[in-house]
Amino acid sequence: MIIGIGTDIIEIGRVEKAISRRAGLLLKIFTEAERQYCFSRKNPWPSLAARFAAKEAVMKALGVGLSQCGFNEIEIKRNSQGKPEIFLAGKALAMAQKQGINYWHLSLSHNKNHGLAFALAEKRMDLQK
């Protein structure tokens, strides 16, 4: 059963400018693993923008505003096949559990100017204990 969906798009240059002006944003928004992955790329900004969009898309799928949980409570990792996956902690995890969300779908994309994400929150009966 689909519980929520969310999508977000952001200008890559906007992310770069914001972090360049306030370096602390990098630590506030992105986890250590996300920073390591993105800065291992030749150009980290498209990957950072796509992950920022993913975090906002997850919040939308949860049905909450930006102040309801921290950006660091939503982590975007890649599995062994390179597929992006969502990992929640803290308030974000509690909200998902309260709604019965036990499975996420995530799609990320970026081009020269924009990062885009689409998140779908699901309650899968086959995953119930």
N, C-alpha and C positions, 0 to 999 in steps of 0.2 A: 504494500500500500504506500503510495506517495504521500509524504507528510508535508513537504515543502520544496519549492524550487527558488533559485536565486540566480541572477546574472549581474555582471558588472563589467564595465569597460572604463579604461583610464588611459590618459595620454602618458606615454613613456617619459616624455620631457618634463611633465609635471612631477612625476615621482623623483626624477633625477634632481630637479631644482629644489624640491622640498627637502630632500636628504642632504643636498649640498649646503643649504642654508642652515639646517639644524641636524647635525650629525647624530644627535641622540635619537632621532626618529628611527634610524636604522635598527637600533637595539630595542626600541619600544614596539616596533611593528613586526620585525622578522626574528625568528629563532636562530640560534647558533647554526644549526644544520642548514637552514634556508640560506643564511648568509654565506656559509662555506660553499654550498652548491652554486649559488648565483655568481659569486666572485671567482669561481673556478672557470667561468665562461669568459670568452674573449671580451664580450660586452655584457656586463651584468644587468644593465637597466631593463631590457625587455623581460628577462626572467623575474626580476624584482617586481615589475609592474604587473605581470600576469599573476604572481602570487598575492600581491595586494588586492587585485581584483577578485581572486579566489576567496580571500578572507571576507571581503564584503559580500560576495555571493553566498557564502556559507551563513553569514549573519542573516541575510535576507531569507534563506531557506529555513532558518530557525525561527523566523518571524520576529526578530528583535532588532533594535537599533544599535548604533555604534557604541553607545555607552553601557550596554548590557553585559558585554564581556570584552576582555582584552584581545588585541590582535595576536599577541603571543600565545593565547590559549587555542589558537587555530594554527596548525602547522601543516604545510604542504610538503610532502616527500614524494620521491619517485620509487616505485618498486623495481625489482630486478629486470623487468621488461621495459622500464622507462615510463610506465603509466603513472600519472600523478594521483596521489592518495591523500585523504584528509585524516588528520589525527587531532583529537580534541583533548583539552585538559581543563581543569578548573570550572568556572561558571559555564563555559560553552559546553563542556561534557555533561554537566548537571542538567542543563536545559535540554540537550539532546536526549538524555536518558528519561527525563520527565515526559517527553513527547513520544517515547518509544522508538526513537530513531536508532537503528542498529546497522545501517548500511548507507554508504554515500557513493554517489557517482560524481565525477569531476572531469571537466574538459577545460583545458587551457589553450590559448592561442595568442600569438602576437605577430604584428607586422612591423614595418619601419616606425610607425607612429603610435600604435595603441597596443595595450595588453587587454585581454578579454578572458573571462571565466564564466562557466555555467556549472552550478551545483544543484544536485537533486538529493534530497533527504528521503530515506525510505525506511519503512518498518517491514522487515522481511520475516514472515512466520517461520520459514525454514531455518532461521538463525536463532530462534527462541530456545532457551535452555529447558 
